[in-house]
């Protein structure tokens, strides 16, 4: 959790911000796009990449997840995504991959499942409220649908 109990949440109207049914706000982002200098930085981030990301000035977790694939370790993915969802109650949590759609959308859909969205509707939820192209491959969609049972 953030050391500052007064950490303001994400601006709900900012690009990439997704409001979950519980009211938690999380942000998805493509790392190939520069950060908006007027937006606050995350206090915690999950980077979904095939190789370790460069250092950043905030706390982060790297989840090894090659482009267009699934997480290398499904058990670790569940633990990391669950921790991030819990942190989103008080922190500005960001999920990011290269383009911000496939892996990021899949992670956001899994977090939506943790937040109470039925697994068979989570991809549609993320496509409607985050990015209509989120979750790019059939196996990413299956990963989300099976996430609740893991």
KOLGUGU-82256 format. One record per residue: residue number from 1; residue in three letters; x, z, y of N, C-alpha, C, O, CB in turn. Coordinates in steps of 0.05 Angstrom, whole numbers. Each point is the difference from the previous one (the first is absolute). Glycine has a CB too. Layout:
// residues N
 seq type    n.X    n.Z    n.Y   ca.X   ca.Z   ca.Y    c.X    c.Z    c.Y    o.X    o.Z    o.Y   cb.X   cb.Z   cb.Y
 NUM  ala      X      Z      Y      X      Z      Y      X      Z      Y      X      Z      Y      X      Z      Y
...
***
This chain:
// residues 150
 seq type    n.X    n.Z    n.Y   ca.X   ca.Z   ca.Y    c.X    c.Z    c.Y    o.X    o.Z    o.Y   cb.X   cb.Z   cb.Y
   1  unk     17      0    -24    -17      0     24     17      0     25     24      8      0    -60     16    -25
   2  unk     25    -33     46     14     -1     25      6     29      9    -16     18     -4     -6    -61     17
   3  unk     45     47     -1      7     27     10    -17      7     24     -2     24      7     49    -29    -24
   4  unk    -58    -15     30    -16      5     24    -30     -1     -7    -10    -21     -6     47      1     35
   5  unk    -50     43    -28    -28      0     -8    -18    -15     19    -24     -5     -6     32     48    -15
   6  unk      3    -51     44    -17    -15     19      6    -30     -1     -6    -14     20      5     54      9
   7  unk     12    -50    -51      5    -28     -2    -26    -16      4    -18      3    -16     57      6    -16
   8  unk    -40    -26     52    -24    -15      4     -3    -21    -22     20    -10    -10    -18     17     60
   9  unk    -26    -13    -57     -5    -20    -22      6    -28     11      5     -4     24    -39     33    -46
  10  unk     33    -49      4      1    -28      8    -23     -6     19    -21     13     -2     44    -25    -41
  11  unk    -19     -7     60    -22    -11     16    -17    -18    -19     11    -20    -10     16     22     54
  12  unk    -51      5    -49    -17    -14    -19     -3    -30      6     -5    -16    -18    -19     58     11
  13  unk     27    -49     32     -4    -28      8     26    -16      0      0    -24      5    -37     38     23
  14  unk     59     -1    -35     26    -14     -1      2    -18    -24    -12      5    -21     33     33     45
  15  unk     -5    -60    -22      3    -18    -23     10     15    -25     19     16      2    -10    -54     30
  16  unk    -21     31    -55      9     11    -25    -11     28     -7      5      9    -23     35    -36     30
  17  unk    -54     40     11    -10     27     -6    -26     -2    -16    -18    -15      7     40     33     35
  18  unk    -23     -3    -63    -22      0    -19    -12     29      0     14     19     -5      6    -56    -24
  19  unk    -46     38     34    -14     26     -2    -12      2    -28    -15    -17     -9      4     18     59
  20  unk     20     20    -64    -11      5    -27    -26     15      2     -6     11     21     53    -10    -40
  21  unk    -63     -1     -2    -26     14      1      1     29      9    -18     10     12      3    -41    -48
  22  unk     37     45     29      3     28      8      6      3     29     -1     23     11     18    -13    -56
  23  unk    -11    -31     59      8      1     28     30     -2      4      9     -4     23    -49     32    -15
  24  unk     55    -25    -29     29     -3      2      6    -28     10    -13    -20     -7     22     53    -30
  25  unk     12    -35     54      9    -26     11     28     -6    -12     17     18      1    -44    -12     42
  26  unk     31    -29    -54     26     -9     -9      5    -28     12    -18    -13      8     14     40    -52
  27  unk     30    -34     44      6    -26     12     15    -17    -21     18     10    -14    -16     10     60
  28  unk     -9    -45    -48     15    -20    -15     14    -18     19     -9     -5     22    -24      7    -60
  29  unk     57    -11     28     16    -17     18     19    -18    -16      8      7    -22    -10     29     58
  30  unk      7    -59    -25     20    -18    -11     27      6     14      1     -1     25    -36    -34    -36
  31  unk     56     40     -4     26      6     11     13    -23     14     19      3     15    -14     32    -50
  32  unk    -14    -60     29     12    -23     13    -10     -3     29     11    -16     15     -8     -6    -60
  33  unk    -23     37     52    -10      0     27     12     25     15      1     21    -12    -44    -46     -1
  34  unk     51     22     37     12     23     14    -21     21      6    -24     -5      3     58    -25     18
  35  unk    -25     55    -19    -18     22      8     -9     -4     28     14    -10     17     10     41    -48
  36  unk    -49    -24     36    -11      0     27     13     23     16     -3     23     -8    -42    -44     -8
  37  unk     60     15     37     14     21     14    -19     20     14      9     22      8     29    -54     -2
  38  unk    -63     24     -2    -19     18     13    -15     18    -20    -13     19      8      8    -53     28
  39  unk      8     28    -62    -14     16    -20     18     23     -9     25     -3      0    -51    -38    -15
  40  unk     14     63      8     17     22    -10     11     -7    -27    -12    -16    -15    -16     49     40
  41  unk     52    -23    -32     11     -5    -26    -14     16    -21    -14     20      6     59    -31     15
  42  unk    -42      4    -46    -11     17    -21     16     26     -1     22      2      9    -37    -43    -36
  43  unk      2     61     15     15     25     -5      9      0    -30     17     15     -7    -44     10     43
  44  unk     14    -43    -51      7     -3    -29     -7    -28     -8    -21    -11      8     13     60    -18
  45  unk     25    -62     -5     -5    -28     -8      6     -3    -30     17     14    -11     -7    -30     57
  46  unk    -24     -3    -58      5     -9    -27      8    -29      1    -16    -17      9    -16     51    -29
  47  unk     57    -40     12      9    -28      1      0    -11    -29     12     10    -18     16      0     58
  48  unk    -43    -32    -42     -6    -13    -26     17    -25     -2     -9    -22      7    -39     40     -8
  49  unk     73    -14     -8     19    -22      1     16     -2    -26      2     20    -15      1    -14     64
  50  unk      8    -29    -55     17     -4    -23     27     12      2     13      6    -21    -37    -47     13
  51  unk     33     46     32     26     14      4     -3     21     22    -19     -1     16     44    -40    -30
  52  unk     -7     60     14     -2     22     18      0     -9     29     15    -17      8      9     46    -41
  53  unk    -43    -17     49     -1     -8     28     22     12     17     13     20     -9    -63    -24      4
  54  unk     55     -7     28     20     12     18    -10     27     10    -24      5     -1     41    -51     15
  55  unk      0     63     -4     -8     26     11    -19     -3     24      3    -19     16     40     39    -32
  56  unk    -61     -1     19    -18      1     23      0     29     10      8     18    -15    -37    -56     -3
  57  unk     21     42     43      1     28     11    -23     18     -9     -2     23     11     26    -43     28
  58  unk    -40     12    -57    -22     17    -10      3      4    -30     15    -15    -13    -46     -1     50
  59  unk     17     35    -48      1      4    -29    -14    -23    -14    -20    -10      9     20     60     -2
  60  unk     12    -58    -29    -12    -22    -16      6      3    -29     18     15     -8    -14    -45     48
  61  unk    -19     16    -56      4     -2    -29      1    -29     -7    -16    -16     10     -8     59    -19
  62  unk     44    -51     -7      2    -27     -9    -12     -2    -28      7     16    -18     35    -23     45
  63  unk    -61    -11    -30    -12     -5    -26      9    -28     -8     -7    -20     12    -34     50     -3
  64  unk     57    -32    -31     11    -26     -8    -23    -17    -10    -13      6    -20     58     15      8
  65  unk    -50    -43     27    -23    -16     -6      7    -29      9     -3     -7     23    -30     46    -16
  66  unk     43    -56    -25      7    -27      7    -24    -16     10    -23      4     -7     60     -2    -27
  67  unk    -31    -21     51    -20    -17     13    -17    -15    -21     11    -10    -20     19      4     60
  68  unk    -56      6    -36    -20    -13    -18     -1     13    -28    -12    -12    -18     20    -30     43
  69  unk      2     65    -28      0     14    -26    -15     27      3    -15      4     18     59    -26    -30
  70  unk    -38     39     -8    -11     27      0     23     20      3     23     -8     -3    -62     -7    -27
  71  unk     33     40     36     21     20      2     16      1    -26    -11     -3    -22    -17     30     54
  72  unk     54    -23    -29     18      2    -23     -7     24    -18      3     -2    -25     33    -21     52
  73  unk    -46     44    -15     -6     25    -15    -29      8      8     -4     10     22     54      4    -24
  74  unk    -69    -18    -15    -28      6      6     -5     30      4    -16      7     17      3    -47    -43
  75  unk     27     57     11     -3     29      4     11      9     27    -13     15     14     17     -9    -64
  76  unk     19    -17     57     11      7     27    -18    -11     22     -4     13     20     50    -14    -39
  77  unk    -57    -23     15    -18    -11     20    -24     18      5     -8      5     23     22    -51    -37
  78  unk    -26     56     -8    -23     18      3      8     25     16    -15      9     18     -4    -26    -61
  79  unk     42     28     36      9     25     14      6     -6     30     -8     16     17     28      0    -60
  80  unk     -7    -38     49      7     -6     28    -26     -6     16     -3     10     22     47    -29    -37
  81  unk    -62      4      4    -25     -7     14    -18     24      3    -13      3     21     16    -49    -39
  82  unk     -3     64     -2    -16     25      3     12     17     22    -15     11     16      2    -13    -65
  83  unk     39      5     49     13     16     21     -6    -11     27     -6     15     19     43     -2    -51
  84  unk    -35    -39     35     -5    -13     26    -29      4      9     -5      6     23     40    -40    -33
  85  unk    -54     32     -9    -28      4      7     -4     29      9    -14      5     20      0    -39    -54
  86  unk     27     53     20     -3     28      9     12      5     28    -11     14     16     13      0    -64
  87  unk     21    -27     53     13      3     26    -16    -12     22      1      9     23     43    -10    -46
  88  unk    -60    -20     17    -16    -13     20    -21     18     13    -12     -7     21     19    -35    -46
  89  unk    -12     65     13    -19     19     12     12     11     27    -16      8     17     -2      4    -63
  90  unk     44    -11     48     13     11     24     21    -17     13      7      4     23    -17     40    -43
  91  unk     20    -64      5     22    -16     10     -9    -29      5    -21     -9    -10     53     38    -15
  92  unk    -15    -43     40     -4    -29      4     15    -14    -23     24     -3      1    -29      7     50
  93  unk    -10    -12    -71     12    -12    -24     -3    -30      1    -21    -11      6     10     52    -33
  94  unk     34    -54     21      1    -29      0      8    -10    -28     17     12    -13     -5    -12     63
  95  unk    -24    -22    -58      7    -14    -24     10    -28      9    -13    -13     16    -21     38    -46
  96  unk     57    -33     19     11    -26      9     15    -14    -21     15     12    -16    -13      6     62
  97  unk     -5    -45    -46     16    -18    -17      9    -22     18     -2      2     24    -23     10    -67
  98  unk     36    -33     32     10    -22     16    -21    -12     18      3     -2     25     29     -7    -60
  99  unk    -54     -1     23    -21    -13     16    -24     17      8    -15     -7     17     29    -33    -40
 100  unk    -17     63      9    -22     18      7    -26     -6    -13    -21     11      8     43     -4     34
 101  unk    -22    -24    -62    -26     -8    -13     -2      7    -30    -17     15     -7     15    -52     41
 102  unk     20     26    -50     -2      3    -29      5     29     -9    -18     13     -9     32    -60      5
 103  unk     11     55      6      7     27     -9    -12     21     18    -11     20    -10     54    -37     -8
 104  unk    -43     13     44    -12     19     19    -30      2     -5    -11     22     -2     46    -32     36
 105  unk    -48    -13    -37    -29      0     -6     -7     14    -26    -19     15     -2     15    -57     28
 106  unk     21     37    -46     -4     13    -26      3     31      3    -16     15    -11     33    -57    -13
 107  unk      4     50     38      4     29      4    -23     12     16    -10     22     -7     59    -29      6
 108  unk    -58     -7     21    -23     10     16    -25      2    -17    -16     19      2     35    -39     40
 109  unk    -24      1    -60    -23      1    -17      2     24    -20    -20     13     -5     15    -64      9
 110  unk     29     56    -14      3     23    -17     -5     26     15    -12     19    -10     46    -44    -17
 111  unk    -24     27     52     -5     23     17    -30      3      5    -11     22      1     57    -27     20
 112  unk    -60    -17    -17    -29      0      3    -14     12    -24    -20     14      2     23    -54     29
 113  unk      7     33    -55    -10     11    -25      3     31      0    -18     15     -6     29    -58    -19
 114  unk     13     52     33      5     29      2    -19     13     20     -7     23     -3     55    -31     -9
 115  unk    -56     -7     32    -18     10     21    -30     -2     -8    -17      8     16     52    -21     17
 116  unk    -41      2    -57    -27      0     -9    -13    -27     -2    -23     -2     -9     20     45     29
 117  unk     16    -65    -12    -11    -26     -3      1     -7    -30     21      2    -12     -7    -17     59
 118  unk    -36      6    -59      1     -8    -28     21    -21     -5      3    -19     16    -52     30    -20
 119  unk     64     -9    -18     23    -17     -5     -8    -30     -1     15    -17      8      6     54    -33
 120  unk    -46    -42     16     -8    -28     -1     -9    -12     27     -6    -23      2     -8     32    -49
 121  unk     14      8     68     -7     -9     27     22      4     20     -2     -7     23    -45     17    -34
 122  unk     70      1      2     21      7     19     14    -24     12      6      0     24      1     41    -51
 123  unk     -3    -63     11     12    -24     12    -18    -11     21      9     -8     22     15     -2    -66
 124  unk    -50      8     39    -18    -11     19     -1     18     25     -1    -11     23    -27     -9    -60
 125  unk     30     46     34      0     19     23     25     -6     17     -3     -2     25    -21     37    -53
 126  unk     47    -38     16     24     -5     15     -1    -28     14      9     -3     22     17     33    -54
 127  unk    -36    -49     18     -2    -27     12    -20      0     23      4    -15     20      7     -5    -64
 128  unk    -31     36     43    -20      1     21     11     15     24     -6     -7     23    -31      4    -57
 129  unk     51     25     30      8     18     21     30     -2      9      7     11     20    -43     19    -36
 130  unk     52    -44      0     29     -1      7      9    -30      4      7     -7     22      1     50    -48
 131  unk    -10    -59      5     10    -27      1    -15    -16    -21      1      7    -24     45      7     41
 132  unk    -59    -35    -10    -16    -16    -19     16    -13    -22    -11     -9    -20    -21      1     56
 133  unk     59      7    -32     18    -12    -20     14     22    -17     18     -7    -15    -12    -33     45
 134  unk    -13     65    -26     14     21    -14     -3     -2    -30    -21    -10    -10     14     40     50
 135  unk     26    -20    -55      1     -1    -29      0    -29     -9    -20    -13     -3     -5     58     -1
 136  unk     50    -55      1      3    -29     -3     -1    -11    -28     -5    -24     -3     32     28     43
 137  unk    -23     12    -60      1    -11    -27    -21     13    -18     -8     22      5     57    -31      1
 138  unk    -57     -5    -27    -19     12    -19     10     26    -12    -15     19     -5     -1    -65     -5
 139  unk     43     48      4     10     24    -13      0     23     20     -2     23     -8     30    -51    -23
 140  unk    -25     23     57     -2     21     20    -29     11      0     -4     24      2     42    -45     26
 141  unk    -57      3    -29    -28      8     -1     -6     17    -25    -14     20      1      1    -61     24
 142  unk     24     33    -48     -4     16    -25     13     27      2    -10     20     -9      9    -62    -17
 143  unk     25     43     40     13     25      4    -17     20     15     -2     23     -7     46    -47      7
 144  unk    -58     14     21    -18     17     16    -23      9    -17     -7     24      0     20    -49     42
 145  unk    -26      6    -57    -23      8    -16      7     20    -22    -17     17     -7     -2    -62     15
 146  unk     43     45    -18      9     19    -20     12     25     12      6     19    -15      1    -57    -16
 147  unk     -3     39     57     14     22     13    -14     26     -5     13     21     -4      4    -52     38
 148  unk    -43     32    -33    -15     25     -3      4     11    -28     -2     25     -3    -32    -41     36
 149  unk     39      0    -53      2      9    -28     29      9     -6      5     12    -21    -42    -43      8
 150  unk     56     26     31     28      7     -6      5     29      2     22      9     -4     -8    -53     21
***
